[in-house]
């Protein structure tokens, strides 16, 4: 399978109000000082595909903060990626937002949780359908092995590392 990233857009994702990364299917290296958004970019791509940040955590801070480090309520947090899979373009998009509900007899809305909406080529999907389509594009374990240079040594159990090495190199006789 040939997978290329055409573009990745972040809106209100981990402090990035509106950021567009366009490698146009070419190899790209991202450099910068600490705190400039390198990890945020990888977190966004990983979240778009697997609902996790680049370290594999499902529960991580997506929301944009104000100048006093308080959550900015009422924002939609969105990542959209345009991929080319074996020559065919596919657009993945996820939108995470707060749900506010006004109870009967109340004058104010109350925070009642979060919702994530999933889209493929602008068609709304259920989470399971979205996950199934992403799984056809990229296996999570292989994706991490190929995109994160520290994943193999730091996050893969030693038994699994040994198994992978023997699978690639062959066993000793």
N, CA, C and O of each residue as an XYZ file, in Angstrom:
692
protein
N       0.844     -1.177      0.000
C       0.000      0.000      0.000
C       0.887      1.237      0.000
O       1.909      1.282      0.685
N       0.496      2.213     -0.755
C       1.207      3.483     -0.830
C       0.342      4.555     -0.176
O      -0.741      4.864     -0.672
N       0.812      5.121      0.929
C       0.069      6.129      1.679
C       0.857      7.423      1.703
O       2.025      7.443      2.091
N       0.212      8.505      1.288
C       0.860      9.817      1.281
C      -0.052     10.834      1.975
O      -1.271     10.820      1.809
N       0.573     11.707      2.750
C      -0.165     12.796      3.390
C      -0.118     14.005      2.462
O       0.957     14.522      2.157
N      -1.272     14.445      2.023
C      -1.367     15.617      1.158
C      -1.436     16.879      2.020
O      -0.689     17.832      1.799
N      -2.342     16.875      3.005
C      -2.444     18.030      3.897
C      -3.051     17.613      5.232
O      -3.753     16.607      5.339
N      -2.759     18.415      6.234
C      -3.306     18.208      7.578
C      -3.660     19.581      8.124
O      -2.792     20.442      8.263
N      -4.942     19.787      8.436
C      -5.401     21.078      8.970
C      -5.851     20.890     10.414
O      -6.609     19.973     10.731
N      -5.369     21.774     11.280
C      -5.741     21.785     12.691
C      -6.512     23.062     12.965
O      -6.087     24.151     12.579
N      -7.654     22.922     13.636
C      -8.440     24.089     14.063
C      -8.743     23.928     15.548
O      -9.403     22.973     15.955
N      -8.262     24.859     16.342
C      -8.471     24.856     17.795
C      -8.015     23.548     18.424
O      -8.635     23.060     19.368
N      -6.957     22.994     17.915
C      -6.423     21.735     18.423
C      -5.155     22.016     19.212
O      -4.152     22.448     18.643
N      -5.191     21.772     20.529
C      -4.038     21.967     21.414
C      -3.384     23.337     21.210
O      -2.159     23.455     21.172
N      -4.212     24.351     21.081
C      -3.692     25.717     20.978
C      -3.465     26.213     19.567
O      -3.253     27.410     19.373
N      -3.501     25.354     18.588
C      -3.342     25.782     17.196
C      -4.704     26.244     16.686
O      -5.576     25.423     16.398
N      -4.881     27.537     16.579
C      -6.174     28.089     16.181
C      -6.542     27.693     14.751
O      -7.673     27.281     14.493
N      -5.599     27.815     13.829
C      -5.823     27.410     12.445
C      -4.458     27.208     11.809
O      -3.741     28.169     11.530
N      -4.107     25.951     11.584
C      -2.788     25.628     11.047
C      -2.942     24.628      9.914
O      -3.653     23.632     10.048
N      -2.275     24.893      8.801
C      -2.321     24.000      7.650
C      -0.913     23.530      7.332
O      -0.012     24.333      7.093
N      -0.738     22.207      7.334
C       0.525     21.566      6.968
C       0.291     20.880      5.629
O      -0.575     20.012      5.519
N       1.063     21.266      4.602
C       0.857     20.732      3.258
C       2.132     20.129      2.669
O       2.843     20.803      1.924
N       2.429     18.873      2.993
C       3.595     18.245      2.360
C       3.311     17.782      0.924
O       4.233     17.419      0.193
N       2.034     17.797      0.523
C       1.631     17.414     -0.833
C       2.162     16.049     -1.261
O       2.555     15.858     -2.411
N       2.169     15.106     -0.324
C       2.576     13.747     -0.640
C       4.074     13.537     -0.709
O       4.532     12.439     -1.026
N       4.835     14.559     -0.421
C       6.301     14.471     -0.472
C       6.846     14.185      0.926
O       6.139     14.363      1.919
N       8.093     13.747      1.003
C       8.748     13.585      2.298
C       8.864     14.950      2.956
O       9.154     15.945      2.293
N       8.638     14.992      4.250
C       8.708     16.259      4.970
C       9.356     16.034      6.322
O       9.130     15.015      6.975
N      10.160     16.996      6.730
C      10.751     16.995      8.069
C      10.257     18.239      8.776
O      10.202     19.320      8.190
N       9.899     18.083     10.035
C       9.393     19.205     10.817
C      10.425     19.531     11.888
O      10.746     18.690     12.726
N      10.938     20.745     11.856
C      11.937     21.199     12.811
C      11.414     22.428     13.537
O      10.581     23.161     13.005
N      11.903     22.654     14.754
C      11.541     23.867     15.479
C      11.977     23.785     16.915
O      12.318     22.717     17.423
N      11.962     24.937     17.567
C      12.292     25.008     18.983
C      11.223     24.284     19.797
O      10.146     23.965     19.294
N      11.543     24.033     21.059
C      10.567     23.443     21.973
C       9.344     24.341     22.061
O       9.457     25.567     22.082
N       8.182     23.719     22.112
C       6.943     24.471     22.291
C       6.420     25.140     21.037
O       5.556     26.012     21.128
N       6.922     24.758     19.858
C       6.469     25.413     18.633
C       5.429     24.610     17.857
O       4.921     25.088     16.842
N       5.099     23.389     18.317
C       4.008     22.647     17.703
C       4.364     21.369     16.975
O       3.507     20.791     16.306
N       5.599     20.907     17.081
C       5.993     19.665     16.395
C       5.191     18.474     16.913
O       4.625     17.714     16.127
N       5.145     18.315     18.219
C       4.404     17.203     18.814
C       2.905     17.379     18.584
O       2.195     16.395     18.374
N       2.425     18.597     18.621
C       1.010     18.865     18.361
C       0.622     18.372     16.979
O      -0.458     17.808     16.800
N       1.485     18.578     16.010
C       1.222     18.122     14.653
C       1.110     16.596     14.604
O       0.195     16.061     13.978
N       2.029     15.900     15.257
C       1.983     14.441     15.287
C       0.793     13.936     16.102
O       0.153     12.950     15.737
N       0.503     14.627     17.218
C      -0.674     14.264     18.016
C      -1.951     14.383     17.183
O      -2.832     13.526     17.265
N      -2.048     15.429     16.394
C      -3.240     15.636     15.564
C      -3.407     14.517     14.552
O      -4.508     13.998     14.369
N      -2.321     14.146     13.897
C      -2.385     13.084     12.898
C      -2.738     11.749     13.550
O      -3.553     10.994     13.020
N      -2.130     11.461     14.691
C      -2.399     10.228     15.419
C      -3.852     10.197     15.932
O      -4.511      9.160     15.868
N      -4.338     11.328     16.434
C      -5.720     11.412     16.921
C      -6.707     11.223     15.767
O      -7.726     10.549     15.915
N      -6.396     11.818     14.629
C      -7.265     11.677     13.458
C      -7.418     10.213     13.059
O      -8.507      9.770     12.695
N      -6.324      9.472     13.131
C      -6.353      8.068     12.714
C      -6.800      7.113     13.814
O      -7.585      6.199     13.562
N      -6.304      7.320     15.037
C      -6.450      6.280     16.066
C      -7.056      6.740     17.392
O      -7.099      5.951     18.336
N      -7.521      7.973     17.500
C      -8.100      8.501     18.749
C      -7.096      8.560     19.892
O      -7.489      8.521     21.058
N      -5.811      8.651     19.579
C      -4.769      8.693     20.604
C      -3.751      9.760     20.227
O      -3.650     10.162     19.068
N      -2.993     10.215     21.238
C      -1.900     11.124     20.916
C      -0.694     10.324     20.435
O      -0.773      9.103     20.306
N       0.395     10.987     20.175
C       1.573     10.318     19.609
C       2.242      9.355     20.578
O       3.070      8.543     20.164
N       1.899      9.430     21.865
C       2.462      8.482     22.835
C       1.497      7.334     23.131
O       1.808      6.454     23.934
N       0.331      7.339     22.488
C      -0.627      6.258     22.663
C      -1.697      6.518     23.709
O      -2.488      5.623     24.007
N      -1.743      7.727     24.280
C      -2.755      8.038     25.291
C      -4.065      8.448     24.633
O      -4.081      9.261     23.709
N      -5.168      7.870     25.123
C      -6.493      8.263     24.637
C      -6.985      9.535     25.325
O      -7.697     10.338     24.722
N      -6.608      9.708     26.569
C      -7.070     10.847     27.360
C      -5.968     11.895     27.417
O      -5.115     11.862     28.304
N      -5.992     12.816     26.477
C      -5.005     13.883     26.462
C      -5.703     15.200     26.154
O      -6.828     15.208     25.653
N      -5.049     16.297     26.449
C      -5.663     17.624     26.346
C      -5.693     18.105     24.904
O      -4.658     18.449     24.332
N      -6.875     18.127     24.328
C      -7.068     18.595     22.956
C      -7.451     20.072     22.937
O      -7.119     20.799     22.001
N      -8.148     20.499     23.972
C      -8.765     21.823     23.965
C      -7.751     22.965     23.967
O      -6.654     22.855     24.514
N      -8.159     24.055     23.342
C      -7.366     25.271     23.285
C      -7.542     26.037     24.595
O      -8.645     26.122     25.134
N      -6.444     26.589     25.096
C      -6.448     27.351     26.340
C      -6.303     28.836     26.045
O      -5.746     29.226     25.019
N      -6.817     29.673     26.971
C      -6.642     31.116     26.826
C      -5.291     31.531     27.407
O      -4.489     30.682     27.795
N      -5.047     32.826     27.463
C      -3.753     33.333     27.944
C      -3.489     33.019     29.417
O      -2.343     33.081     29.862
N      -4.544     32.679     30.187
C      -4.393     32.303     31.595
C      -4.423     30.786     31.794
O      -4.581     30.310     32.918
N      -4.274     30.032     30.712
C      -4.295     28.559     30.726
C      -5.628     27.968     31.172
O      -5.671     26.879     31.744
N      -6.714     28.691     30.909
C      -8.053     28.170     31.156
C      -8.646     27.687     29.838
O      -8.400     28.275     28.785
N      -9.428     26.613     29.903
C     -10.058     26.067     28.702
C     -10.995     27.103     28.097
O     -11.776     27.743     28.800
N     -10.902     27.254     26.779
C     -11.823     28.139     26.061
C     -13.041     27.298     25.668
O     -12.953     26.431     24.798
N     -14.173     27.565     26.315
C     -15.384     26.781     26.094
C     -16.087     27.194     24.803
O     -15.940     28.318     24.324
N     -16.851     26.254     24.259
C     -17.681     26.538     23.094
C     -16.966     26.408     21.755
O     -17.558     26.703     20.717
N     -15.725     25.981     21.754
C     -14.984     25.830     20.497
C     -15.127     24.413     19.952
O     -15.286     23.453     20.706
N     -15.069     24.305     18.645
C     -14.961     23.000     18.004
C     -13.481     22.743     17.772
O     -12.769     23.606     17.258
N     -13.026     21.579     18.143
C     -11.618     21.189     17.995
C     -11.580     20.184     16.851
O     -12.167     19.106     16.943
N     -10.890     20.541     15.777
C     -11.015     19.777     14.537
C      -9.660     19.471     13.916
O      -8.741     20.289     13.937
N      -9.566     18.265     13.361
C      -8.411     17.877     12.553
C      -8.955     17.278     11.267
O      -9.851     16.434     11.282
N      -8.397     17.731     10.164
C      -8.796     17.228      8.851
C      -7.543     16.837      8.082
O      -6.598     17.618      7.972
N      -7.547     15.636      7.561
C      -6.397     15.168      6.804
C      -6.803     14.695      5.426
O      -7.766     13.944      5.271
N      -6.061     15.140      4.427
C      -6.264     14.662      3.071
C      -5.129     13.691      2.770
O      -3.956     14.064      2.775
N      -5.499     12.442      2.509
C      -4.530     11.380      2.254
C      -4.675     10.893      0.822
O      -5.737     11.002      0.208
N      -3.575     10.351      0.307
C      -3.623      9.659     -0.971
C      -3.261      8.211     -0.691
O      -2.149      7.912     -0.256
N      -4.206      7.313     -0.944
C      -4.014      5.888     -0.684
C      -4.043      5.167     -2.025
O      -5.080      5.088     -2.683
N      -2.885      4.644     -2.417
C      -2.757      3.963     -3.708
C      -3.328      4.803     -4.859
O      -4.033      4.294     -5.730
N      -3.004      6.098     -4.837
C      -3.413      6.998     -5.915
C      -4.793      7.600     -5.773
O      -5.165      8.463     -6.567
N      -5.569      7.170     -4.780
C      -6.924      7.690     -4.578
C      -6.947      8.593     -3.348
O      -6.441      8.219     -2.290
N      -7.530      9.772     -3.487
C      -7.596     10.714     -2.368
C      -8.785     10.413     -1.468
O      -9.875     10.066     -1.922
N      -8.527     10.563     -0.163
C      -9.564     10.363      0.844
C      -9.386     11.426      1.919
O      -8.273     11.679      2.381
N     -10.500     12.047      2.312
C     -10.450     13.087      3.332
C     -11.049     12.558      4.633
O     -12.205     12.135      4.672
N     -10.252     12.587      5.688
C     -10.706     12.202      7.023
C     -10.856     13.474      7.847
O     -10.043     14.392      7.746
N     -11.907     13.517      8.663
C     -12.106     14.691      9.519
C     -12.772     14.266     10.817
O     -13.697     13.453     10.824
N     -12.280     14.837     11.923
C     -12.881     14.606     13.232
C     -13.097     15.958     13.903
O     -12.257     16.854     13.825
N     -14.242     16.078     14.561
C     -14.589     17.302     15.272
C     -15.000     16.932     16.694
O     -15.927     16.150     16.904
N     -14.294     17.507     17.665
C     -14.530     17.248     19.091
C     -15.087     18.537     19.689
O     -14.518     19.612     19.503
N     -16.205     18.422     20.410
C     -16.804     19.635     20.971
C     -17.591     19.321     22.236
O     -17.923     18.172     22.527
N     -17.874     20.386     22.974
C     -18.634     20.281     24.220
C     -20.126     20.235     23.919
O     -20.606     20.853     22.969
N     -20.843     19.492     24.747
C     -22.305     19.482     24.676
C     -22.835     20.293     25.857
O     -22.505     20.030     27.013
N     -23.649     21.267     25.540
C     -24.288     22.091     26.555
C     -25.796     21.904     26.406
O     -26.339     22.031     25.309
N     -26.464     21.604     27.517
C     -27.895     21.317     27.485
C     -28.627     22.243     28.435
O     -28.185     22.484     29.558
N     -29.746     22.754     27.968
C     -30.595     23.608     28.796
C     -31.725     22.744     29.337
O     -32.587     22.285     28.588
N     -31.709     22.530     30.657
C     -32.730     21.697     31.285
C     -34.044     22.472     31.366
O     -34.072     23.700     31.450
N     -35.112     21.712     31.339
C     -36.445     22.319     31.421
C     -36.561     23.175     32.686
O     -36.218     22.738     33.785
N     -37.042     24.376     32.506
C     -37.238     25.289     33.627
C     -35.990     26.099     33.975
O     -36.055     27.005     34.805
N     -34.866     25.784     33.354
C     -33.622     26.492     33.626
C     -33.400     27.582     32.582
O     -33.839     27.459     31.438
N     -32.724     28.633     32.984
C     -32.432     29.711     32.042
C     -31.039     29.587     31.437
O     -30.715     30.246     30.450
N     -30.216     28.725     32.051
C     -28.848     28.586     31.561
C     -28.558     27.156     31.125
O     -29.102     26.190     31.660
N     -27.681     27.061     30.134
C     -27.241     25.757     29.677
C     -26.167     25.226     30.610
O     -25.390     25.987     31.186
N     -26.137     23.890     30.749
C     -25.140     23.227     31.572
C     -24.296     22.308     30.708
O     -24.781     21.702     29.752
N     -23.027     22.219     31.063
C     -22.119     21.320     30.356
C     -22.505     19.888     30.669
O     -22.604     19.515     31.838
N     -22.727     19.072     29.630
C     -23.162     17.690     29.837
C     -22.227     16.657     29.212
O     -22.559     15.472     29.172
N     -21.075     17.086     28.728
C     -20.115     16.127     28.183
C     -19.518     16.582     26.858
O     -19.667     17.731     26.444
N     -18.844     15.649     26.212
C     -18.189     15.922     24.930
C     -18.717     14.978     23.861
O     -19.219     13.894     24.158
N     -18.595     15.408     22.623
C     -18.996     14.612     21.483
C     -17.908     14.704     20.417
O     -17.275     15.747     20.249
N     -17.701     13.614     19.707
C     -16.800     13.625     18.563
C     -17.586     13.192     17.342
O     -18.246     12.153     17.357
N     -17.517     13.991     16.281
C     -18.152     13.646     15.013
C     -17.058     13.181     14.056
O     -15.952     13.722     14.051
N     -17.381     12.170     13.246
C     -16.435     11.539     12.323
C     -16.936     11.694     10.895
O     -18.124     11.514     10.625
N     -16.022     12.030      9.973
C     -16.393     12.215      8.571
C     -15.333     11.575      7.668
O     -14.134     11.654      7.936
N     -15.804     10.951      6.608
C     -14.920     10.493      5.540
C     -15.473     11.064      4.243
O     -16.623     10.820      3.875
N     -14.630     11.828      3.559
C     -15.044     12.534      2.338
C     -16.320     13.333      2.588
O     -17.236     13.334      1.766
N     -16.364     14.012      3.732
C     -17.464     14.882      4.167
C     -18.771     14.144      4.445
O     -19.808     14.783      4.622
N     -18.741     12.822      4.487
C     -19.927     12.034      4.824
C     -19.839     11.665      6.303
O     -18.855     11.059      6.728
N     -20.866     12.026      7.102
C     -20.837     11.665      8.528
C     -20.805     10.148      8.715
O     -21.479      9.402      8.004
N     -20.008      9.716      9.685
C     -19.851      8.289      9.968
C     -20.029      8.044     11.460
O     -19.800      8.932     12.281
N     -20.439      6.830     11.795
C     -20.387      6.399     13.181
C     -18.942      6.050     13.495
O     -18.163      5.742     12.593
N     -18.587      6.097     14.766
C     -17.207      5.825     15.172
C     -16.716      4.471     14.656
O     -15.607      4.381     14.130
N     -17.505      3.445     14.795
C     -17.110      2.113     14.352
C     -16.849      2.043     12.853
O     -15.891      1.407     12.412
N     -17.706      2.698     12.070
C     -17.518      2.726     10.617
C     -16.233      3.469     10.256
O     -15.472      3.036      9.390
N     -16.006      4.587     10.931
C     -14.800      5.391     10.704
C     -13.557      4.569     11.035
O     -12.614      4.508     10.246
N     -13.565      3.940     12.203
C     -12.427      3.119     12.626
C     -12.156      1.979     11.643
O     -11.000      1.667     11.357
N     -13.211      1.361     11.128
C     -13.054      0.280     10.160
C     -12.386      0.780      8.881
O     -11.521      0.103      8.325
N     -12.782      1.953      8.419
C     -12.188      2.519      7.205
C     -10.729      2.897      7.430
O      -9.889      2.676      6.557
N     -10.420      3.467      8.597
C      -9.033      3.827      8.913
C      -8.172      2.568      9.005
O      -7.024      2.569      8.559
N      -8.713      1.508      9.574
C      -7.964      0.249      9.700
C      -7.591     -0.316      8.330
O      -6.563     -0.980      8.194
N      -8.414     -0.061      7.320
C      -8.092     -0.495      5.960
C      -6.914      0.307      5.390
O      -6.172     -0.179      4.536
N      -6.758      1.534      5.875
C      -5.697      2.414      5.385
C      -4.382      2.147      6.105
O      -3.333      2.031      5.472
N      -4.443      2.048      7.447
C      -3.205      1.943      8.218
C      -3.421      1.109      9.470
O      -4.331      1.372     10.255
N      -2.572      0.096      9.649
C      -2.540     -0.665     10.885
C      -1.830      0.196     11.932
O      -0.738      0.706     11.681
N      -2.445      0.356     13.094
C      -1.903      1.259     14.105
C      -0.482      0.890     14.534
O       0.375      1.767     14.644
N      -0.229     -0.378     14.772
C       1.097     -0.812     15.231
C       2.170     -0.529     14.172
O       3.237     -0.009     14.496
N       1.893     -0.864     12.933
C       2.859     -0.625     11.857
C       3.058      0.871     11.643
O       4.178      1.327     11.415
N       1.962      1.637     11.719
C       2.053      3.091     11.562
C       2.994      3.692     12.606
O       3.846      4.518     12.280
N       2.836      3.276     13.849
C       3.693      3.798     14.921
C       5.143      3.383     14.729
O       6.055      4.178     14.955
N       5.358      2.137     14.311
C       6.727      1.681     14.066
C       7.398      2.493     12.966
O       8.601      2.744     13.027
N       6.629      2.904     11.959
C       7.195      3.638     10.829
C       7.325      5.140     11.072
O       8.177      5.791     10.469
N       6.489      5.694     11.948
C       6.470      7.149     12.095
C       7.096      7.667     13.384
O       7.361      8.863     13.498
N       7.335      6.798     14.347
C       7.870      7.246     15.628
C       9.176      6.512     15.913
O       9.155      5.323     16.231
N      10.308      7.198     15.807
C      11.590      6.517     15.982
C      11.819      5.938     17.371
O      12.644      5.039     17.529
N      11.116      6.429     18.374
C      11.302      5.906     19.729
C      10.281      4.835     20.106
O      10.413      4.199     21.152
N       9.280      4.632     19.278
C       8.201      3.709     19.622
C       8.710      2.292     19.890
O       8.330      1.682     20.890
N       9.552      1.771     19.026
C      10.032      0.395     19.154
C      10.752      0.182     20.481
O      10.467     -0.786     21.186
N      11.674      1.064     20.828
C      12.472      0.891     22.052
C      11.749      1.279     23.330
O      11.986      0.677     24.378
N      10.880      2.264     23.265
C      10.282      2.800     24.487
C       8.880      2.290     24.789
O       8.474      2.285     25.951
N       8.132      1.865     23.786
C       6.739      1.514     24.040
C       6.382      0.062     23.720
O       5.358     -0.437     24.186
N       7.202     -0.607     22.943
C       6.917     -2.005     22.608
C       7.569     -2.903     23.666
O       8.751     -2.759     23.977
N       6.782     -3.825     24.208
C       7.276     -4.778     25.203
C       8.454     -5.567     24.620
O       8.478     -5.851     23.423
N       9.428     -5.920     25.463
C      10.642     -6.581     24.982
C      10.349     -7.892     24.261
O      11.050     -8.251     23.315
N       9.313     -8.609     24.703
C       8.966     -9.871     24.047
C       8.455     -9.609     22.622
O       8.793    -10.330     21.683
N       7.650     -8.582     22.491
C       7.136     -8.214     21.167
C       8.275     -7.702     20.279
O       8.294     -7.988     19.082
N       9.230     -6.943     20.850
C      10.395     -6.467     20.084
C      11.178     -7.657     19.538
O      11.554     -7.689     18.366
N      11.413     -8.631     20.409
C      12.161     -9.831     19.998
C      11.423    -10.545     18.868
O      12.033    -10.939     17.874
N      10.126    -10.708     19.022
C       9.312    -11.373     18.009
C       9.400    -10.640     16.660
O       9.539    -11.271     15.612
N       9.317     -9.314     16.701
C       9.399     -8.519     15.467
C      10.774     -8.644     14.821
O      10.878     -8.794     13.604
N      11.822     -8.584     15.624
C      13.179     -8.707     15.084
C      13.396    -10.063     14.443
O      13.963    -10.155     13.354
N      12.949    -11.117     15.112
C      13.103    -12.450     14.541
C      12.270    -12.627     13.275
O      12.667    -13.352     12.362
N      11.128    -11.972     13.221
C      10.292    -12.035     12.026
C      10.984    -11.354     10.844
O      10.920    -11.840      9.714
N      11.643    -10.233     11.112
C      12.325     -9.480     10.056
C      13.652    -10.149      9.668
O      13.955    -10.290      8.483
N      14.419    -10.548     10.642
C      15.790    -11.039     10.395
C      15.909    -12.549     10.343
O      16.891    -13.069      9.813
N      14.954    -13.248     10.868
C      15.036    -14.702     10.928
C      15.640    -15.137     12.257
O      16.325    -14.360     12.921
N      15.385    -16.374     12.634
C      15.876    -16.914     13.902
C      17.302    -17.419     13.729
O      17.755    -17.675     12.614
N      17.996    -17.556     14.841
C      19.352    -18.088     14.826
C      19.307    -19.612     14.748
O      18.399    -20.242     15.291
N      20.302    -20.203     14.064
C      20.374    -21.652     14.006
C      21.551    -22.108     14.853
O      21.811    -23.307     14.955
